[in-house]
Amino acid sequence: MTQKQGGSTQVNIITISDLSKAIIHKLGVNKQEAQRIAGFILDIFGYEDRVIDNVLDLEDRQLFYILEEEGMITSGREVTILYNGREWLTHYWQLKRNSIIKYAKNGKKRIKNEEFCKNSDMNLSSCSNIYNSLSKEVWNSRKINRKKPICYFLSTKIF
């Protein structure tokens, strides 16, 4: 992606440093985790802005959905007409370079729940005990009995 500035063309190159800073600011993870995620993302995209969805597995796609929600990547579709007249639908992901650079430079760090409780009028014990204050009837009313998990990575029993 290029931008014209004063007659010259400037290329917005996303580095691991830029992407990891944006991830820190938008997701609130530590620096080491952000660099690992940034390296992984840039390995998938390579030198391109766009990558076809077929190259992702389930866990990778979940990460892409999170990054899309935070405004760092976007998804899209492209329809191609085949020789026999049928349509072929291709899903892809695209880096939002300008947003990533903006978040890297002046993004605000996401406040985690504990930090929110410390900075707000509520004390930490009331935040952490909110679930303990619910009655057993409330928990049982929301309980879903399933023999098989919805997703294979949700195999642990939550309730």
C-alpha positions in Angstrom: 0.0 0.0 0.0 1.4 3.4 -0.9 0.5 7.0 0.0 1.4 10.1 -2.0 3.0 12.8 0.2 4.3 16.0 -1.4 4.8 14.4 -4.8 6.8 11.4 -3.5 5.4 8.0 -2.8 5.7 6.5 0.7 5.2 2.8 1.4 3.6 1.9 4.7 5.7 -1.1 5.8 4.5 -3.0 8.8 7.4 -4.3 10.9 7.2 -6.7 13.8 7.8 -3.8 16.1 4.9 -1.8 14.7 2.5 -4.8 14.8 3.6 -5.9 18.3 3.1 -2.3 19.7 -0.4 -2.2 18.1 -1.2 -5.6 19.6 0.0 -4.5 23.0 -2.1 -1.3 22.8 -5.3 -3.0 21.5 -5.2 -6.5 23.2 -3.4 -5.6 26.4 -0.9 -8.5 26.3 2.7 -8.4 27.4 5.5 -7.5 25.0 6.8 -11.1 24.6 3.4 -12.5 23.7 2.7 -9.5 21.3 6.0 -10.1 19.5 5.2 -13.8 19.1 1.7 -13.0 17.7 3.1 -10.3 15.4 5.8 -12.6 14.0 3.2 -15.3 13.4 0.9 -12.8 11.6 3.7 -11.4 9.4 4.9 -15.0 8.6 1.4 -15.8 7.3 1.1 -12.6 5.2 4.7 -12.6 4.0 5.3 -9.7 1.6 1.6 -9.4 0.7 -1.3 -7.3 2.2 -3.8 -10.2 1.6 -3.9 -13.8 2.5 -6.5 -16.5 1.5 -8.5 -17.9 4.4 -7.8 -21.4 3.3 -4.2 -21.2 4.7 -5.5 -20.8 8.2 -6.5 -23.5 10.7 -9.2 -23.1 13.3 -6.9 -21.5 16.0 -5.3 -19.1 13.5 -8.7 -18.0 12.3 -9.8 -17.3 15.9 -6.8 -15.0 16.2 -7.7 -13.3 12.9 -11.3 -12.7 14.2 -9.9 -11.0 17.3 -7.6 -8.8 15.3 -10.5 -8.0 12.9 -12.6 -7.0 15.9 -9.8 -4.7 17.1 -9.5 -3.1 13.6 -6.1 -4.3 12.6 -7.2 -6.6 9.8 -10.3 -7.0 7.7 -11.9 -9.9 5.8 -13.5 -9.9 2.4 -14.8 -12.1 -0.4 -14.0 -12.2 -4.0 -16.2 -13.9 -6.7 -14.5 -15.4 -9.7 -16.4 -16.9 -12.7 -15.0 -20.2 -13.7 -14.8 -21.4 -17.3 -18.0 -23.5 -17.0 -19.9 -20.4 -15.7 -20.0 -21.3 -12.1 -19.0 -18.8 -9.4 -16.0 -19.5 -7.1 -16.1 -17.6 -3.8 -12.7 -16.8 -2.2 -12.5 -15.5 1.4 -9.4 -13.5 2.3 -7.9 -11.4 5.1 -6.2 -8.1 4.6 -3.9 -6.1 6.8 -5.2 -2.6 7.7 -1.7 -1.0 7.5 -2.8 2.6 8.3 -4.7 1.4 11.4 -1.9 -0.7 12.6 0.6 2.2 12.3 -1.9 4.5 14.1 -2.4 2.0 16.9 1.3 1.4 17.2 2.1 5.1 17.5 -0.7 6.5 19.7 -2.9 3.6 20.8 -4.1 3.5 24.3 -3.5 0.3 26.3 -6.5 -1.7 27.1 -7.4 -1.7 30.7 -7.8 -5.1 32.2 -10.5 -5.9 34.7 -8.2 -5.8 37.7 -6.8 -2.4 36.7 -10.4 -1.1 36.1 -11.4 -2.2 39.6 -8.3 -0.5 41.1 -9.0 2.7 39.3 -12.8 2.8 39.8 -14.9 3.4 42.9 -15.3 -0.3 43.3 -12.8 -2.3 45.3 -11.0 -5.3 43.9 -12.8 -7.8 46.2 -16.2 -6.7 44.9 -15.0 -7.3 41.3 -13.6 -10.7 41.9 -16.5 -11.9 44.1 -19.3 -10.8 41.7 -19.6 -14.4 40.4 -19.5 -15.8 43.9 -22.4 -13.7 44.9 -24.7 -15.4 42.4 -27.0 -18.1 43.7 -26.7 -21.8 42.6 -30.2 -21.4 40.9 -28.8 -18.7 38.7 -25.8 -20.8 37.7 -28.0 -23.9 37.0 -30.5 -21.9 34.9 -27.6 -21.0 32.5 -26.1 -24.5 32.5 -26.2 -26.3 29.2 -26.0 -30.1 29.2 -24.0 -31.3 26.2 -22.4 -34.7 25.7 -20.0 -33.3 23.1 -18.3 -30.0 23.2 -19.2 -27.3 20.7 -15.6 -27.0 19.5 -12.8 -29.5 20.0 -10.7 -27.1 21.9 -13.5 -26.5 24.5 -13.2 -30.0 25.8 -12.8 -29.0 29.4 -16.0 -28.8 31.5 -16.7 -25.2 32.3 -19.6 -25.5 34.8 
